[in-house]
Amino acid sequence: MWMGIDGCRGGWVIASMPADSSRVVDIEIEVAPRLEAPLLNGELSVALIDMPVGLLSDRSRQIETLARRALPGQASTVFNVPVADAVYASSYPEASALNARHTGKKLSKQAWYLCPKIRELNELLAAQPALASKVFESHPEIVYRQWVGQRLPKKKTAEGERARVEFLRSVGVPVDRLVRDVSTRYPKRVVLIDDVLDALVLLLLATRPSRELDPAPQIALTGCPINLRVPGTG
C-alpha cells in the first residue's frame, strides 16, 4: 500500500492506493485517530508524511533551512521543529524556554500544537524499527512547487485550493469525487479540504521517483537520518 499522510483535527488523513496498482482511480481517503493501525497493517510499501521524522536534543534541524530555500516566497510554510525536550514539555512556556535554551529560538504556537502528533509518530517509529525503511518525511508545498513549476497561492484561500485541485485533476486524480466523499463522511472539525489535498500530493510522490533534499543529513536521536523526500527525475 502506498500512502500520503497529513495531520488533521481528527487525527490523521490518509490517502492510499494498492501497491500493485498504478491507477489513481483506486485512491481511497480515510481519517484515522491514531497512526499505529494504518502503518502496521502489514501491507505498507511506502508512506510519505507531513510531520517531523527524527528529533535532535541540542540544536535546530538543518532540513528546515533547506526546505525554506526550496520555497522562495513561502518560507512561512516551514516551521522550526522543536528539540526533543520541548516536544515532551508539559506546557507551552516550558517548551518555548527549552527550545530557546538549546537553539536560541523560541517555539511558535503552531509547533507547540503539533507536539502531540510529533510524539505519536516518533514514538511509533522508535517502537517499530522496521517502519524506518517505509515511512519518510515530506513537505506538500515543496512537492506542489516543484511539480507545478511555480508558487501557488496560500492553501487556505479559495484560489489556493482551486490551484491544487486543478493540478491534481491534471494528473488524473479523481480529486472532486474524493473531496466530495470526505466532506460527506467527515465534518470540518475532523478534517479540512487542504489536509486532503496535501495527503493526495504526498501519495502521488510516494508512487513516483523521489530524492532526498539533504545530501548530508543530520542523524536523529533514534539513529535515523533527518531528511525530506522531494520529487526526483523520471
Secondary structure, DSSP 8 states (H G I E B T S, - for coil): -EEEEEEETTEEEEEEE-TT---GGG-EEEEES-SHHHHTSS--SEEEEES-----SSS--THHHHHHHTSTT-GGGS-----HHHHT-SSHHHHHHHHHHHHS----HHHHHHHHHHHHHHHHHHH-GGGGGTEEEB-HHHHHHHHHSS----TTSHHHHHHHHHHHHHTT--HHHHHHHHHHHS-TTT--HHHHHHHHHHHHHHTS-EEES-SS--B-TTS-B---EEE---
